[in-house]
Amino acid sequence: MARLPTIALLLAGLTCTSAYAAYDVDAGSSATYASPEEVSVIGSDGWYFSVAAGIAKASNNVNTVSEVYQAGFQREAQISNARYKLGWDAAGAIGYKSGPIRYEAEVTYIDNKSKNFAIDGADVFSPNGSVRDVTGLLNMYYDFDDTGLSIVPFLGAGLGIVESRVRLNGFVTDEFGFIDPLSLNITAHLFAYQATGGFMFNINNNSAVTLAYRYVASTSSRHLGQRVQEQLGNIAFLYRFDQT
């Protein structure tokens, strides 16, 4: 990553040569000029909004004692080893670009269906349910857009909050050998952060598409016993208001 600024400067220099050649009558030689039609305002300062969607991979997020309902009766149990299928996410954001920096407010919804979980150390039968995370983050991005190219690498980070709702169901064998239905509901509100990186593909001055990897996590494991951790692969559409 340390070579990026150098590479960017070289690419910028090469891009500048994509001007047109005109004949200088007085000098009697050809000279290179920048065509006004070729001057791009991609990357100019201004407001934008974006919508995104993609795939989500959740880590084990529960290792705690909580109230569960078994055969209609409430009791305390140790919940652990929560694993999830590959899920999905959707996000919306509004931001402002100033130079290479973008400032952004973003809301993301993440949904992962249950694959397995354990009660008092024993895996349940026919597990189902889900974990649904909603994040509200304030993000900052750095766009390496001094290359003059239509493909712009970027890095970003964010801070905010996450609401994690764990809703799990399954069947367990009780002390008498009967199979009982079991369910549990846990909701946690935690501080969260994200780290992200990807590429922006400029379609024109007003719009772009981005591909990004995002790691979203809570700063603590309060109420859940494990930190919320999500890995997201997103594609987003970005629209710039202030460019023509």
C-alpha positions, 0 to 999 in steps of 0.5 A: 500500500505504501507504493500507491501514491507513487503509482498514482502519480505515475498514472496521473502523468501518463493520463495528462498526456492523453491530450490532443496535438495541435500545430503551432503556426508561429513556432512551426512545430506541433505542441500538446494541449489539453482539450476542454472537452476532455477535462473531467470533473469526476472526483469533484467536491459535493454531496452524493448518496449510495445504495448497496447490497451484497453477501454477509458472513456472520461469526459465532456471536452468542456465548451467554446465559439467557432465558429460553422457552422450552416446551412452553416453560421459561428457564435459564440456559447456556447458549453457545456455538451459534453458527450461521449460513451465508446471508445478505445485507443492504445499505443506504448512505448519504455523504459529502466529498471534500478533496480525496476525503469522503464523509458519510452517514450510513445505515446497514441491515444484515440478515443471517439464518441459523445453521447451528447452536447449542443449549447447555453444551448440546447441539439442538435438533433442526435449528432455525432462526436468524441473527439480524443486525442493524448498524448506524455508522459515521464513515470516512473514506480516502479516495486515491482519485489523483490517478485520473483513471475511471477506476479509483481505489479507496480505504475507509473506516467508521464508528457507530452503533449496532442493534443485534437481534438473535432469534433461535429455535430448535428441539432438545431432549429433556430429562425424561427423554422427550423432545421439546421445542425450544426458542430464545430471543436476545437483543443487544445494543452495542458500539460498533466500528467498520473497516473497508476497502475497495474500488470505485468504477466511475460511469460518468460525472454523476454516477459510479459503481463500487465493489467493497469488502467490509468488516463490521464488529461491535466493540464489546460482547455485552449481553451476547458473550461474544462480539458481533462480527460480520464480513460483507462483500458489497456492490453499490451504486453512487449518485453525485448531486453536484456534478454535471 
